[in-house]
Amino acid sequence: MSGAEVLRRSLRVLQQGVSVLNFPEGTTTLGNAVLPFRRGIFGLAPITGVPVIPIALRFEPPGMAWVGNAYFVSHCLPAFGRSHWTA
């Protein structure tokens, strides 16, 4: 049910002109392969007339990517404490 709620909220904000960031694979990876895309928010583009603008994110060093079962906060605190990294 949480996926349906995300889509409903996304539809509302897209209709209000707010941009929405979508990870089409439904997860994050190290970027060494592209996983199959999930329909998700892509299905809202034709309904709202909002364009889909594809981008790719790659991090240097690769360990900066938030992947696997890592908790977001415990990953980000050390990552944001680094003096230099590139996305």
C-alpha distances in whole Angstrom, upper triangle without the diagonal:
4,5,5,6,9,10,11,13,14,16,17,19,20,21,23,25,23,23,20,20,18,18,18,19,15,18,21,24,28,29,31,29,26,23,22,20,16,16,13,15,18,17,17,21,23,21,22,25,24,26,24,27,27,28,28,28,31,32,35,36,33,32,31,27,24,23,23,21,23,22,22,25,27,27,28,30,33,32,32,36,37,40,39,36,36,32
4,5,5,6,9,10,11,12,14,15,17,18,20,21,23,20,20,17,17,15,16,16,17,13,15,18,22,25,26,29,27,24,22,21,19,15,15,12,13,17,16,16,20,22,20,21,24,23,24,23,25,24,25,25,25,28,29,32,33,30,29,27,24,21,21,20,19,21,19,19,21,24,24,24,27,29,28,29,32,34,36,36,33,32,29
4,5,5,6,9,10,10,12,14,15,16,18,20,21,19,18,15,15,13,13,13,14,11,13,17,20,24,24,26,24,22,19,17,15,12,11,8,10,13,13,13,16,19,18,18,21,20,21,19,21,21,22,23,23,26,27,31,31,29,28,27,23,21,20,20,19,21,20,19,22,24,24,24,27,30,28,29,32,33,36,35,32,31,27
4,5,5,6,9,10,11,13,14,15,17,19,20,19,18,16,16,14,16,15,17,14,17,20,23,27,27,30,27,24,22,20,17,13,12,9,10,13,12,12,16,17,16,17,20,19,21,20,22,23,24,25,26,29,30,34,35,32,32,30,27,24,24,23,23,25,23,23,25,28,27,27,30,33,31,32,35,37,39,38,35,34,30
4,5,5,6,8,10,11,12,14,15,17,19,17,17,14,16,15,16,17,18,15,18,21,24,28,28,31,29,26,24,22,19,16,15,11,12,15,14,13,17,19,17,17,20,19,21,21,23,23,25,26,26,29,30,34,35,32,32,29,27,24,24,24,23,24,22,21,24,27,26,26,29,32,30,30,34,35,38,37,34,33,30
4,5,5,6,8,10,11,12,14,15,16,14,14,11,12,11,13,14,15,13,15,18,21,25,25,28,26,23,21,20,17,14,13,9,9,13,13,11,15,17,16,15,18,17,19,17,19,20,21,22,22,25,27,30,31,29,28,26,23,21,21,22,21,22,20,19,21,24,24,23,26,29,27,27,31,32,34,33,31,29,26
4,5,5,6,9,10,10,12,14,15,14,14,11,12,11,13,13,15,13,16,19,22,26,25,28,26,23,21,19,16,13,11,7,6,10,9,8,11,14,12,12,15,14,16,15,18,19,21,22,23,26,28,32,33,30,30,28,25,23,23,24,24,25,24,22,25,28,27,26,29,32,30,30,33,34,37,35,32,31,27
4,5,5,6,9,10,11,13,15,14,14,12,15,14,17,17,19,17,20,22,26,29,29,32,30,27,25,23,20,16,14,11,10,13,12,10,13,15,12,12,16,15,18,18,20,22,24,25,26,29,31,35,36,34,33,31,28,26,26,27,27,27,26,24,26,30,29,28,31,34,32,32,35,37,39,38,35,33,30
4,5,5,6,9,10,11,13,11,12,10,13,13,16,17,19,17,19,22,25,28,28,31,30,27,25,24,20,18,16,12,10,14,14,11,14,16,14,13,16,15,18,17,20,21,22,24,24,28,29,33,34,32,32,29,26,24,25,26,26,26,24,22,24,27,27,26,28,31,30,29,32,34,36,35,33,31,28
4,5,5,6,8,10,11,9,9,7,10,10,13,14,17,15,18,20,23,26,26,29,27,24,23,21,18,15,13,10,7,11,11,8,11,13,12,10,13,12,14,14,16,17,19,21,22,25,27,30,32,30,30,27,25,23,24,25,25,25,24,22,24,27,26,25,28,30,28,28,31,33,34,33,30,29,25
4,6,5,6,9,10,10,11,10,13,13,16,16,19,18,21,23,26,29,28,31,29,26,25,23,19,17,14,11,8,11,10,7,9,11,9,8,11,10,13,14,17,19,21,23,24,28,30,33,35,33,33,31,28,26,27,28,29,29,28,25,28,31,30,29,31,34,32,31,35,36,38,36,34,32,28
4,6,5,6,9,9,11,11,14,15,18,19,22,20,23,25,29,31,31,34,32,29,28,26,23,20,18,15,12,14,14,10,12,14,11,10,13,12,16,16,19,21,23,25,26,30,31,35,37,35,35,32,30,28,29,30,30,30,29,26,28,31,31,29,32,35,33,32,35,37,38,37,35,33,30
4,5,5,6,5,8,8,12,13,17,18,21,20,22,23,27,30,29,32,31,28,27,26,22,20,18,15,12,14,15,11,12,15,13,10,13,11,14,15,17,19,20,23,24,27,29,32,34,32,33,30,27,26,27,29,29,29,27,24,26,29,28,27,29,32,30,29,32,33,35,34,31,30,26
4,5,5,5,6,7,11,12,16,17,20,19,22,23,26,29,28,31,29,26,25,24,20,19,16,14,10,12,12,9,9,11,10,7,9,7,10,12,14,16,18,21,22,26,28,32,33,32,32,30,27,26,27,29,30,30,28,26,27,31,30,28,30,33,31,29,33,34,35,34,31,29,26
4,5,7,10,11,15,16,20,20,23,22,25,27,30,33,31,34,33,29,29,27,23,21,19,16,13,14,14,10,10,12,9,6,9,9,12,14,17,20,22,25,26,30,32,35,37,36,36,33,31,30,31,33,33,33,32,29,31,34,33,31,34,37,34,33,37,38,39,37,35,33,29
4,6,9,11,15,17,21,22,25,24,26,27,31,33,32,35,34,31,31,29,26,24,21,19,15,17,17,13,13,15,13,10,12,11,14,16,18,21,22,25,26,30,32,35,37,36,36,33,31,30,31,33,34,33,31,29,30,33,32,30,33,35,33,32,35,36,37,36,34,32,29
4,7,9,13,15,19,20,24,23,25,26,29,31,30,33,32,29,29,28,24,23,21,18,15,16,17,13,12,14,13,10,11,9,11,13,15,18,20,23,24,27,29,32,34,33,34,31,29,28,30,32,33,33,31,28,29,33,31,29,32,34,32,30,33,34,35,34,32,29,26
4,7,10,13,17,18,22,21,22,23,26,28,27,31,30,27,27,26,23,21,20,17,13,15,16,13,13,16,15,11,13,10,12,13,14,17,18,20,21,25,26,29,31,30,31,28,26,25,27,29,30,29,27,24,26,29,28,25,28,30,28,26,30,31,32,30,28,26,23
4,7,10,13,15,18,18,19,20,23,25,24,27,26,23,23,23,19,19,17,15,12,13,15,12,11,15,15,12,12,9,10,10,10,13,14,17,17,21,23,26,28,27,28,25,23,22,24,26,27,27,26,22,24,27,25,23,26,28,26,24,28,29,29,28,25,23,20
4,6,10,12,15,14,16,17,20,22,21,25,24,21,20,20,16,16,15,12,9,11,13,11,11,14,14,12,13,10,11,10,10,12,13,15,16,19,21,25,26,25,25,23,20,19,21,23,24,24,22,20,22,25,23,21,24,26,24,23,27,27,29,27,24,22,19
4,7,9,12,12,13,13,16,18,17,21,20,17,17,17,14,14,14,12,9,11,14,13,12,16,17,15,16,12,12,10,10,10,10,12,12,16,17,21,23,21,22,19,17,16,17,20,21,21,20,17,19,22,20,18,22,24,21,20,24,25,26,24,21,19,16
4,6,9,8,10,11,14,17,16,19,18,15,14,14,11,10,10,8,7,8,12,11,12,15,16,15,16,13,13,10,10,10,10,11,12,15,18,21,23,21,21,19,16,15,16,18,19,20,19,17,20,22,20,19,23,24,22,22,26,26,28,26,23,20,17
4,6,6,7,8,10,13,12,16,14,11,11,11,9,9,10,9,9,10,13,14,14,18,19,19,19,16,15,12,12,10,10,10,10,13,15,19,20,18,19,17,13,13,13,15,17,17,17,15,19,21,18,18,22,23,20,21,25,25,27,24,21,19,15
4,5,8,9,12,15,13,16,13,10,9,8,5,6,7,7,8,8,11,13,13,16,17,18,18,16,15,11,12,10,11,11,12,15,18,21,23,20,21,20,16,15,15,16,18,19,20,19,22,24,21,21,25,26,24,25,28,28,30,28,24,22,18
4,5,7,9,12,11,13,11,8,6,6,5,6,9,9,11,11,14,16,17,19,21,21,22,20,18,15,15,12,13,12,13,15,17,21,21,18,19,18,15,14,12,13,16,17,19,18,21,23,20,21,25,25,23,24,28,27,30,27,24,22,18
4,7,10,14,13,16,14,11,9,9,7,7,9,8,10,12,14,16,17,20,21,21,22,20,19,16,17,15,15,14,14,16,18,22,22,19,19,18,15,13,12,12,14,15,16,15,19,21,19,19,23,24,22,23,27,27,30,28,24,23,19
4,7,10,11,14,12,11,9,10,10,10,13,12,14,15,18,19,20,23,24,24,25,23,22,18,18,16,15,13,13,14,15,19,19,16,16,15,11,9,8,9,11,12,13,13,16,18,15,16,20,21,19,21,24,24,27,25,21,20,17
4,7,8,11,11,10,9,12,12,13,16,15,16,17,20,21,22,25,26,26,27,24,22,19,18,15,14,11,10,11,12,15,15,12,12,11,8,7,5,8,10,11,13,12,15,16,13,14,18,18,16,18,21,21,23,21,18,17,14
4,5,8,8,8,9,12,13,15,18,18,19,20,23,24,24,27,29,29,29,26,24,21,20,16,14,11,10,10,11,13,14,10,11,11,7,8,6,8,11,12,14,14,17,17,14,16,19,19,16,19,22,21,23,21,17,16,14
4,6,8,10,11,15,16,18,21,21,22,22,26,27,27,30,32,32,32,29,26,23,21,18,15,12,10,8,8,10,10,7,8,9,6,8,7,9,13,13,16,15,18,18,14,15,19,18,15,18,20,19,21,18,15,14,12
4,5,7,9,13,14,17,20,20,21,21,24,25,25,28,30,30,29,26,24,20,18,15,12,9,8,6,9,11,12,9,11,11,9,11,10,12,16,16,19,18,21,21,17,18,21,20,17,20,22,21,23,20,16,14,12
4,7,10,13,15,18,22,22,24,23,26,28,27,30,32,32,32,29,27,23,21,17,15,12,11,9,11,13,13,10,13,14,12,14,12,14,18,18,21,21,24,23,20,21,24,23,20,23,25,23,25,22,18,16,15
4,6,10,12,15,19,20,21,20,23,26,25,27,30,30,30,27,25,21,20,16,15,12,12,11,14,16,17,13,16,17,14,15,13,15,18,19,22,22,25,25,22,23,26,25,23,25,28,26,28,25,21,19,17
4,7,8,12,15,16,18,17,20,22,21,24,26,27,26,24,21,18,17,13,13,10,12,12,15,18,19,15,18,18,14,15,14,15,19,20,22,22,25,25,22,23,27,26,24,26,29,27,29,26,22,20,17
4,6,9,13,14,16,16,18,21,21,23,25,26,26,24,22,18,18,15,15,13,14,15,17,20,21,17,19,19,16,16,13,14,17,19,21,21,25,25,22,23,27,27,25,27,30,29,31,28,25,23,20
4,7,10,12,14,13,15,18,19,20,22,24,24,22,20,17,18,15,16,14,16,18,21,24,25,21,22,22,19,19,16,17,19,22,23,23,27,28,25,26,30,30,28,29,33,32,34,31,28,26,22
4,7,9,11,9,12,15,15,17,19,20,20,18,17,14,15,12,14,13,15,17,20,24,25,22,23,22,19,18,17,18,20,22,23,22,26,27,25,25,29,30,27,29,32,31,34,31,27,25,22
4,6,9,8,10,13,14,16,17,18,19,18,17,14,16,14,16,16,18,20,23,26,27,24,25,24,20,19,18,18,20,22,23,22,26,27,25,26,29,30,28,29,33,33,35,33,29,27,24
4,6,5,6,9,11,12,13,15,16,15,15,12,15,14,16,17,19,22,25,29,30,27,28,27,23,22,21,21,23,25,25,24,28,30,28,28,31,33,30,31,35,35,37,35,31,29,25
4,5,6,8,10,12,13,14,15,14,15,12,15,14,17,17,19,22,24,28,29,27,27,26,22,20,20,20,22,23,23,22,25,27,26,26,29,31,29,29,33,33,35,33,30,28,24
4,5,5,7,10,10,11,12,11,11,10,12,13,15,17,18,22,24,28,29,27,28,26,22,21,21,22,23,24,24,22,25,28,26,25,29,31,28,28,32,33,35,33,29,27,24
4,5,6,8,10,10,11,10,10,8,11,11,14,16,18,22,24,28,30,27,29,27,23,23,22,24,25,26,26,25,28,30,28,28,31,33,30,30,34,34,36,33,30,28,24
4,6,7,7,9,11,11,11,10,14,15,18,20,22,25,28,32,33,31,32,30,27,26,25,26,28,29,29,27,30,33,31,30,34,36,33,33,37,38,39,37,34,31,28
4,6,5,6,8,8,10,10,13,15,18,20,22,26,29,32,34,32,33,30,27,26,26,28,29,30,29,27,30,33,31,30,33,35,33,33,37,37,39,37,34,31,27
4,5,5,6,5,6,7,11,13,16,19,21,25,28,31,33,31,32,30,27,27,27,29,30,31,30,28,31,34,32,31,34,36,33,33,37,37,38,36,33,30,26
4,6,5,7,8,10,13,15,19,22,25,28,31,35,37,35,36,34,31,30,30,32,33,34,34,32,35,37,35,34,38,40,37,37,40,41,42,39,36,34,30
4,6,8,11,12,16,18,21,24,27,30,33,37,38,36,37,35,32,31,31,33,34,35,34,32,34,37,36,35,38,40,38,37,41,41,43,41,38,35,31
4,5,9,11,14,17,20,23,25,29,32,35,37,35,36,34,31,30,31,33,34,34,33,31,33,36,35,33,36,39,36,35,39,40,41,39,36,33,30
4,6,9,13,16,19,22,25,28,31,35,37,35,37,34,31,31,32,34,35,35,35,32,35,38,36,34,37,39,36,36,40,40,41,38,36,33,29
4,7,9,13,16,19,21,25,28,31,33,32,33,31,28,28,29,31,32,32,32,29,31,34,32,31,34,36,33,32,36,36,37,35,32,29,26
4,6,10,13,16,19,23,26,29,31,30,31,29,26,27,27,30,32,32,32,29,31,34,32,30,33,35,32,31,35,35,35,33,30,27,23
4,6,10,13,16,19,22,26,28,26,28,26,23,23,24,26,28,29,29,26,29,31,29,27,31,32,29,29,33,32,33,30,27,24,21
4,7,10,13,17,20,23,25,24,26,24,21,22,23,26,28,28,28,25,28,30,27,26,29,30,27,27,30,30,30,27,24,21,18
4,7,10,14,17,20,22,21,23,21,18,20,20,23,26,26,26,24,26,28,25,24,28,28,25,25,29,28,29,26,22,19,15
4,7,10,13,16,19,17,20,18,15,17,18,21,24,23,24,22,24,26,23,21,25,25,22,22,25,24,25,22,19,15,12
4,7,10,13,16,14,16,15,12,14,15,18,21,21,22,20,23,24,20,20,23,23,19,20,23,22,23,20,16,13,10
4,7,10,12,11,13,11,9,11,13,16,19,18,19,17,19,20,17,16,19,19,16,17,20,18,19,16,13,10,6
4,7,9,8,10,9,8,11,12,16,19,18,19,17,20,20,16,16,19,18,14,16,19,17,18,14,11,8,6
4,6,5,8,6,6,10,12,15,18,16,18,16,18,18,14,13,16,15,11,13,15,13,14,11,7,6,5
3,5,7,7,8,12,14,17,20,18,20,18,19,19,15,14,17,14,11,13,15,12,12,9,6,5,6
4,5,6,8,12,13,16,19,17,19,17,18,17,14,14,16,13,10,13,14,11,12,9,7,7,9
4,5,6,9,10,13,16,14,17,16,18,17,13,14,16,14,11,14,16,13,15,13,10,9,10
4,5,8,9,11,14,12,14,13,15,13,10,11,13,11,9,12,14,12,14,13,10,11,12
4,6,9,12,14,12,13,12,13,12,8,8,11,9,6,9,11,10,12,11,8,9,9
4,6,10,12,10,12,11,13,13,9,10,13,12,9,12,14,13,16,14,11,11,9
4,7,9,7,8,7,10,10,7,8,12,12,10,12,15,15,18,16,14,14,12
4,7,6,9,9,12,12,9,11,15,15,13,16,18,18,21,20,17,17,15
4,6,9,10,14,13,11,14,17,16,16,18,21,21,24,23,20,20,19
4,6,9,12,11,10,13,16,16,16,19,21,21,25,24,22,22,21
4,6,9,7,6,10,12,12,12,15,17,18,21,21,19,20,19
4,6,6,6,9,11,12,12,14,16,18,21,21,20,21,20
4,6,5,6,9,11,10,12,14,16,19,19,17,18,17
4,5,5,6,9,10,10,12,15,18,19,17,19,18
4,6,6,7,9,11,12,14,17,18,17,19,19
4,6,6,6,9,10,12,15,16,14,16,15
4,6,5,6,8,10,13,14,12,14,14
4,5,5,6,9,12,14,14,16,16
4,6,5,7,10,12,12,15,16
4,5,6,9,9,8,11,12
4,5,8,9,9,11,12
4,6,9,10,13,15
4,6,7,11,13
4,7,11,13
4,7,10
4,7
4
